[in-house]
Amino acid sequence: MKEYQTITEISGPLVFAEVDEPVGYDEIVEIETEAGETLRGQVLESSEGLVSIQVFEGTGGIDRNASVRFLGETMKMPVTEDLLGRVMDGSGNPIDGGPEIVPDERRDIVGAAINPYSREYPEEFIQTGVSSIDGMNTLVRGQKLPIFSGSGLPHNDLALQIARQATVPEDAGDDDGDDEGSEFAVIFGAMGITQEEANEFMADFERTGALERSVVFMNLADDPAVERTVTPRLALTTAEYLAFDKGYHVLVILTDITNYCEALREIGAAREEVPGRRGYPGYMYTDLAQLYERAGRIQGREGSVTQIPILTMPSDDITHPIPDLTGYITEGQIIVDRSLNSQGIEPPINVLPSLSRLMDDGIGEGLTRGDHADVSDQLYAAYAEGEDLRDLVNIVGREALTERDNKFLDFADRFENEFVEQGYDTNRSIEDTLDIGWDLLSMLPKEELNRIDEDLIAEYYREDAAEAVQAD
C-alpha cells in the first residue's frame, strides 16, 4: 500500500494524481475528501509521475485538497454461498438491506482462463422452458449462447423468463450419475439499465421467488462507466466460485453487453486511445473474449458455468462490431425479431437465423428425447419453406398456389402462433415442446416428413391432427 498522494487535476470523470513510484493498471484507489468521505476508484492509465483514476462514485466532492492512496491490489470479490438471494450494486456492495456479507474468501475479479486440456465438452441439456430455445436452439451446460436483440424489443422479459424457469432436468445428467444432487443457480448481471428497468427486474424476481436461487448485480445508467466494466467480472467470479467450489450448475445472464461496450469506448476516449471500428477500442474483441471464455465445465468438477449474454444491436445491424465480435467468440445466437414482436408473438424469437452450435451434442435419448433432432430439423425445414412461400404470395396471390403450398403456409402461421408464441409466464417442459412440434408436423402429409425416421413417424405422427386439417 502506497502512502497518500496529491491530486493535480480533476477533468470530467477522471482524477489525476502525482506518484513517486510506479502503480499498476486497474489498481484500486481510495480517495479521501476534505469532508472525510472515502471514495474508491481504479487506475485507468499510468505514466511516469502521473496516473489517471476513474472514481466509482463519481468525482462530486473531490477537489485538490483531497488525497489519494493506492492499495497495491486489483479489485476483488468477496465470495460465499450466502450470496444466493442477495442483490448487489455494480461494484459488489449489498443494496438489499440484508445482513453484512461474511465471505469465505476474496477473489480477483479478472479470473483465469480455463485450461483447454482441462475443459470438459459441453453436452448436457439445460431446460429454459422456452420452446423456440429448447426445441430448436438447445442450450447445454457450459455453453455461451448470446441473445441478439434490438432497441425497444422485449429481451428483458425473455431474460427474466429464462432466469425464472431455467433448470437442469433430473434425467438429463451424466450417464454415471455424477450430477445427482447438483443445485442450479442464476447469476444476473445488469449493466447500464435505467432505474425503471431495475425496479421491474426486482419486482419480478421477488414476485416469482427466483431471487432465492439467484445473485443479482445492478449497474444503473447513471453509474460511472468504469463500474460497468467490473460488473460482469464480479458476476462471473461469483459464478465460478459457486460452480467449481460448491458444485452448482450456474446460468449467468448478462444484459446489456452493448452498454458494456459503450463503457469501453467511453473509457478509451478518456485515455485518448486510437479508436478502432466505429470508435470502439481495438482490444474490444480480446476484452469480450475474457468474459465469454469464462463459461465452461472443468474435468473432475461437478458444477458448470453457462452464459447467456444479451446485446441490443445498434440500428438492428447484425454486422455491427458488438454482435459481430460476439458471434466469433460464442457458440451461436438467439435472434429476437422485430416483425414477430409487431405481430404480438411472445417471445418474438426468429428460429431461422438463430443457431446453437452445440445443440446436436446436448439432445437425444437420455438427454432430451430420441425424436428431438429429427423433429427440430423437420420443423425448421417446413417453417423455412412456409416463409419462402409468403414472399411468393405477395407476388402471385394465394389462389395461385397448390394445395401442398397452402399447407406449408398454414404450417408457418401455426408454428409462430402455437410453437413460438407461449407468453412470458408459460414454462414448457421439453416433452411439451416436442409434442407441440408433432401436432404441427401432423398437419403435413407423411410423405413430406422427409427428415424424420419412419419409426418415429409411426410412433408420434398424429393421424387425428392430419384428418382435422383435411376437414378444414
Salt bridges, closest charged atoms under 4 A:
GLU27 OE2 - LYS2 NZ 3.65
GLU30 OE1 - ARG69 NH2 2.68
GLU73 OE2 - ARG106 NH2 3.64
ASP96 OD2 - ARG86 NE 2.73
GLU105 OE1 - ARG107 NE 3.15
GLU124 OE1 - ARG297 NH1 2.37
ASP179 OD2 - ARG141 NH1 2.63
ASP179 OD1 - HIS249 NE2 3.59
ASP179 OD1 - ARG297 NH2 3.50
ASP204 OD1 - ARG164 NH1 2.97
ASP204 OD2 - ARG207 NH2 2.89
GLU240 OE2 - ARG294 NE 2.84
ASP245 OD2 - ARG107 NH2 2.62
GLU262 OE1 - ARG265 NH2 2.69
GLU273 OE2 - ARG271 NH1 3.30
ASP287 OD1 - ARG233 NH2 3.37
GLU293 OE1 - ARG119 NH2 3.62
GLU293 OE1 - LYS144 NZ 3.57
ASP316 OD2 - ARG338 NE 2.65
ASP317 OD2 - ARG278 NH2 3.15
ASP324 OD2 - ARG277 NH1 3.18
GLU331 OE2 - LYS144 NZ 2.75
ASP371 OD1 - ARG369 NE 2.81
GLU385 OE2 - ARG404 NH1 2.74
GLU387 OE2 - ARG390 NH1 2.54
ASP405 OD1 - ARG404 NH1 3.31
ASP410 OD1 - ARG398 NH2 2.56
ASP413 OD1 - ARG390 NH2 2.70
GLU416 OE2 - ARG390 NH1 2.76
GLU418 OE2 - ARG414 NE 2.74
ASP425 OD1 - ARG164 NH2 3.64
ASP435 OD1 - ARG369 NH1 3.20
ASP435 OD1 - ARG462 NH2 3.62
ASP439 OD1 - ARG462 NH1 2.34
GLU448 OE2 - ARG404 NE 2.90
GLU463 OE2 - LYS446 NZ 2.67
